[in-house]
Amino acid sequence: MKQSVIAQIVQQLAPGGIETMVLDLQQLSDNPERVHIISLEGTTDSLKENWPRLHNITRLHALNKPPGIQWSTVRQLTDLLRTLKVNVVHTHHVGPMLYGGLAAKIAGCGHVHTEHDAWHLSNLKRRALAGTFFHLLRPIVIADAQLVSQSIQRYIPMFSTEVIMNGISVERFCLGDQSLARQHLGLPLNVPFIGCAARLTAVKSHDVLLSAFSRLSADTHLALAGSGELESTLRKQAESLNVSDRVHFLGVVEDMPSFFQAIDVFCLASQREGLPLSPLEAQACGRNVVLTDVGGCSEAVAPDYGLLVPAGDIDSLSTALQRQLDEGCSDQARHSARQFVQKHGDLNRMISQYQQFYLQSLGKQGLAPEGYDV
């Protein structure tokens, strides 16, 4: 039986949920040595410099694509797929779908595409672009949440999608000793902690989170994992709110299980999301969450204790955070959060589902899927 070769293609391999999922799809697959990761932008050196986790990643390729539409990248990518003897291309988001989809067509590869959110389809130009390439390239389209699937079908009629909920490793993200985790990260002990793990960009609305946090009791602390262009602005906001001594900017955290184990409540105040991984990771570590009710967030929340609030509503967010500190930190609440992820957000389940669609994509290319093993 032939062993298929998979290429995961992203825009730029930087710390984030989609990129973490791509690494997991490689490292935890049945045949990780046959899964390549291709970043359209950046060089392998620059990617590793910005994300230390990549130093241990093999089969990593970077095309250093300049800004704008670059048709030469299609040829470059096609040549790489042929050199690597790739059978199936798995693209993530619209840019990689365009380049990866065209290259897959030319190289005769199967094509699976994942849409991780659908907010961009509300833009007429982007909707027309996505719709054109959906129908031209005919990939197997996977949505990471029911809401994302419904949005695709609303904006791009006559095109069916499948749904595979994102998954995380419940073995890696697990219950742990909070005091040891705080010592590991240099965080104070014996104080309530809110945590957020997200890039410091406008769409993640850290400014709203800071404003809501400033209304909590004066002994509460906030830990922010992630980097981004708004860090200096957010630091100034923390100073203006007189909470800078209780807000901890941790930058990129490599040991994310320790981060979630160190906090008491996890919060994501985003304006837009698909189905984010970080709430699943937090809940697998027994930390209940407060999320904004956007995208597929409602599908990533344990129903018994997880809380949803309107995006941009500082009052509701502050109230929900205090409620979680009061009610969501019991042993029962924490075990309930973990059980939800074990049942609905397990990584092994996600990988198995994707592997079935990899085989199906081979069939669409006229290759007998029963002759391949993924």
C-alpha positions in Angstrom: 0.0 0.0 0.0 1.3 3.5 -0.9 2.0 6.0 1.8 0.4 9.4 1.0 2.4 12.6 1.4 0.6 15.6 2.9 1.4 19.3 2.6 -0.1 21.7 5.1 0.0 25.2 3.7 -0.5 28.4 5.7 0.0 32.1 5.0 2.7 32.6 7.6 3.8 30.2 10.3 3.6 32.4 13.4 2.3 31.7 16.9 -1.5 31.3 16.7 -4.4 28.8 16.8 -4.4 27.8 13.2 -0.6 27.4 13.1 -0.6 25.3 16.3 -3.3 23.1 14.7 -1.0 22.6 11.7 1.9 21.6 13.8 -0.3 19.1 15.6 -1.6 17.7 12.3 2.0 17.0 11.5 3.5 15.8 14.7 0.6 13.6 15.9 -0.3 12.1 12.6 0.2 8.3 12.0 3.0 9.1 9.6 4.5 12.5 10.7 7.6 12.0 8.4 5.2 12.2 5.5 3.6 15.5 6.5 5.2 18.8 5.3 4.4 22.3 6.5 4.7 25.1 3.9 4.6 28.8 4.9 3.9 31.1 2.0 5.5 34.1 3.8 8.8 34.4 5.7 12.0 32.3 5.6 12.7 29.3 7.7 15.2 31.3 9.8 12.8 34.2 10.4 10.0 31.9 11.3 12.1 30.0 13.8 13.4 33.3 15.3 9.8 34.5 15.9 8.6 31.1 17.2 11.1 29.0 19.2 8.9 26.0 19.0 9.8 25.6 15.3 13.4 24.8 16.1 12.3 21.2 16.7 10.1 21.0 13.6 11.4 19.2 10.5 9.9 19.2 7.0 9.3 22.9 7.3 9.4 25.0 4.1 9.1 28.7 3.6 8.6 30.5 0.2 9.3 34.1 1.4 6.4 35.4 -0.8 6.5 39.2 -1.2 3.3 41.2 -0.4 0.5 41.2 -3.0 -0.5 38.7 -5.6 2.5 36.8 -6.8 1.8 34.4 -9.6 5.4 33.2 -9.6 4.6 31.7 -6.1 2.2 29.3 -7.8 5.1 27.9 -10.0 7.4 27.9 -7.0 4.9 26.0 -4.9 4.0 23.6 -7.8 7.7 22.7 -8.1 8.0 22.1 -4.4 4.9 19.8 -4.3 6.4 17.7 -7.1 9.8 17.6 -5.5 8.3 16.4 -2.2 6.0 14.0 -4.1 2.9 15.4 -2.3 -0.4 13.6 -2.9 -2.7 15.8 -0.8 -2.6 19.5 -0.1 -4.3 20.9 3.0 -4.8 24.7 2.8 -5.9 27.1 5.6 -7.7 30.4 4.8 -8.2 32.1 1.5 -4.6 33.1 0.5 -3.2 29.6 0.9 -6.3 28.2 -0.9 -5.5 30.4 -3.9 -1.8 29.5 -4.2 -2.1 26.0 -2.8 -5.2 25.1 -4.8 -3.8 26.2 -8.1 -0.5 24.4 -7.4 -2.4 21.3 -6.4 -4.3 21.3 -9.6 -1.2 21.6 -11.7 0.7 19.0 -9.7 -2.3 16.6 -9.7 -2.7 16.6 -5.9 -5.9 16.1 -3.9 -7.0 19.3 -2.1 -8.6 19.7 1.3 -9.3 23.3 2.5 -10.2 24.5 6.0 -12.1 27.7 6.6 -11.4 28.7 10.2 -13.8 31.7 10.2 -16.3 33.2 7.8 -16.4 36.9 8.8 -14.3 37.8 5.7 -17.1 36.5 3.4 -19.3 39.5 4.4 -17.0 41.6 2.3 -18.3 41.5 -1.3 -14.8 41.4 -3.0 -13.5 38.7 -0.7 -16.7 36.7 -1.1 -16.4 36.9 -4.9 -12.8 35.8 -4.7 -13.5 32.9 -2.4 -16.5 31.8 -4.3 -14.7 31.9 -7.6 -11.9 29.7 -6.3 -14.2 27.3 -4.4 -16.0 26.6 -7.7 -12.8 26.6 -9.9 -10.6 24.5 -7.6 -13.4 22.3 -6.2 -11.5 21.4 -2.9 -13.1 19.5 -0.1 -14.1 22.4 2.1 -14.0 21.8 5.9 -15.5 24.3 8.4 -14.2 24.3 11.9 -17.6 25.1 13.4 -21.3 24.7 12.5 -21.7 28.5 12.3 -18.8 28.8 9.9 -20.3 26.1 7.7 -23.7 27.9 7.7 -22.0 31.2 6.8 -20.2 29.7 3.9 -23.4 28.1 2.6 -25.2 31.4 3.0 -22.6 33.5 1.2 -21.5 30.9 -1.4 -24.7 29.0 -2.4 -24.5 25.6 -4.2 -21.3 24.7 -2.4 -21.5 22.1 0.4 -19.1 21.9 3.4 -18.2 19.4 6.0 -17.6 20.3 9.7 -14.7 19.1 11.8 -14.4 20.8 15.2 -10.9 21.8 16.1 -9.2 19.5 18.6 -6.4 19.8 21.1 -4.2 17.2 23.0 -6.0 16.4 26.2 -2.9 14.5 27.3 -0.7 17.7 27.0 -3.3 20.1 28.3 -4.4 18.6 31.6 -5.0 19.4 35.2 -1.8 20.5 37.1 -0.4 22.1 40.2 -1.3 25.8 40.1 1.4 27.0 42.5 4.2 25.2 40.5 2.8 26.6 37.3 2.9 30.2 38.7 6.4 29.7 40.0 7.4 28.5 36.6 6.0 31.6 34.9 7.1 34.0 37.6 3.6 34.9 38.6 2.5 35.8 42.2 0.9 33.2 44.3 -2.4 33.3 46.3 -4.2 35.9 44.2 -7.0 35.4 41.7 -5.8 35.3 38.1 -7.6 36.1 34.8 -5.7 34.8 31.7 -5.8 35.5 28.0 -3.8 33.9 25.3 -4.0 35.7 22.0 -2.0 37.9 19.6 -1.9 41.5 20.8 -3.9 42.8 17.8 -7.0 44.9 17.5 -9.4 42.0 16.6 -8.6 40.4 19.9 -9.9 43.4 21.9 -7.4 43.4 24.7 -8.4 47.0 25.4 -11.9 45.8 26.2 -10.5 43.1 28.5 -8.3 45.6 30.3 -11.2 47.9 30.9 -13.4 45.1 32.2 -10.5 43.8 34.4 -10.0 47.2 36.0 -13.4 47.0 37.5 -12.6 43.8 39.4 -11.4 43.6 43.0 -8.0 45.1 43.6 -6.3 41.8 44.4 -7.1 40.3 41.0 -4.3 39.9 38.4 -4.3 39.5 34.6 -1.8 37.4 32.6 -1.5 38.0 28.9 0.3 35.4 26.8 1.1 36.6 23.3 2.9 39.3 21.4 1.8 41.8 18.8 1.9 45.4 17.5 -0.4 46.7 20.2 1.7 45.8 23.2 3.0 49.3 24.0 -0.5 50.7 23.5 -1.9 48.2 25.9 0.8 48.8 28.5 -0.1 52.5 28.4 -3.8 51.7 28.8 -2.9 49.6 31.9 -1.0 52.5 33.3 -3.9 54.9 32.7 -6.3 52.5 34.4 -3.9 52.2 37.4 -3.6 48.4 37.0 -0.2 48.1 35.5 1.2 46.4 38.6 -1.4 43.7 38.3 -1.2 43.1 34.5 1.5 40.7 33.4 2.7 40.8 29.8 4.3 37.4 29.3 5.0 37.5 25.5 5.1 34.3 23.6 4.7 31.4 26.1 6.1 28.1 24.9 4.8 26.1 27.9 1.1 26.8 27.4 -0.2 24.0 29.6 1.6 25.8 32.5 0.0 29.1 31.5 -3.5 27.7 31.7 -2.8 25.8 35.0 -1.5 29.0 36.5 -4.7 31.0 36.0 -8.1 30.7 37.5 -10.4 31.9 34.6 -9.6 32.2 30.9 -11.0 35.1 28.8 -11.1 35.8 25.1 -12.8 39.2 24.3 -12.4 39.0 20.5 -14.4 40.9 17.9 -14.2 38.0 15.5 -13.3 34.3 15.7 -13.8 31.0 14.0 -13.6 28.2 16.6 -10.6 29.2 18.7 -8.2 26.6 20.2 -7.3 28.5 23.3 -10.6 28.0 25.1 -10.4 24.3 24.5 -6.9 24.2 25.9 -7.9 26.2 28.9 -10.9 24.0 29.7 -8.8 20.8 29.2 -6.7 22.2 32.0 -9.8 22.7 34.1 -10.2 26.4 33.6 -13.6 27.7 32.9 -14.0 30.5 30.3 -15.6 33.8 29.4 -15.8 34.4 25.7 -17.5 36.9 23.4 -20.4 35.4 21.5 -18.8 35.7 18.0 -18.1 33.1 15.3 -18.0 29.6 16.6 -17.2 30.5 20.2 -20.5 29.2 21.5 -19.5 25.7 20.2 -16.2 25.9 22.2 -17.8 26.6 25.6 -18.7 23.9 28.2 -22.5 24.4 28.7 -22.6 24.0 32.5 -20.1 26.7 33.5 -18.8 28.5 30.4 -20.1 32.1 29.8 -20.7 34.1 26.7 -21.0 37.9 26.5 -21.6 40.4 23.6 -18.5 41.6 21.9 -17.4 45.1 23.1 -19.7 45.1 26.2 -17.4 46.0 29.1 -20.1 45.8 31.7 -21.2 42.3 30.8 -17.6 41.1 30.5 -16.6 42.4 33.9 -19.7 40.9 35.5 -19.0 37.5 33.8 -15.4 37.5 34.9 -16.4 38.1 38.5 -19.0 35.4 38.3 -16.5 32.9 37.0 -14.1 33.8 39.8 -16.9 33.2 42.3 -18.5 30.1 40.8 -16.3 28.6 38.1 -13.2 27.5 40.1 -14.6 24.7 42.2 -13.3 21.2 41.6 -16.7 20.2 40.1 -16.6 23.1 37.7 -13.1 22.4 36.6 -13.7 18.7 36.0 -16.8 19.6 34.1 -14.8 21.9 31.8 -12.2 19.1 31.1 -14.9 16.5 30.5 -16.4 18.8 27.8 -13.2 18.9 25.9 -12.5 15.2 26.3 -15.8 14.5 24.7 -16.0 17.2 22.0 -12.5 18.7 21.3 -10.1 15.8 21.3 -7.2 16.1 18.8 -7.1 12.4 17.9 -10.7 12.6 16.8 -10.0 15.6 14.7 -6.9 14.0 13.0 -8.8 10.8 12.2 -11.6 12.8 10.6 -9.2 14.8 8.4 -7.4 11.6 7.3 -10.7 10.3 5.9 -11.1 13.5 3.8 -7.5 13.2 2.6 -8.3 9.8 1.2 -11.5 11.2 -0.3 -9.6 14.0 -2.0 -7.3 11.3 -3.6 -10.5 9.7 -5.1 -11.5 13.1 -6.6 -8.1 13.1 -8.4 -8.8 9.7 -9.9 -6.5 7.9 -7.5 -7.9 4.9 -5.8 -8.0 5.9 -2.1 -8.0 2.2 -1.0 -4.4 2.1 -2.4 -3.2 4.7 0.0 -2.5 5.0 3.7 -2.5 8.3 5.5 
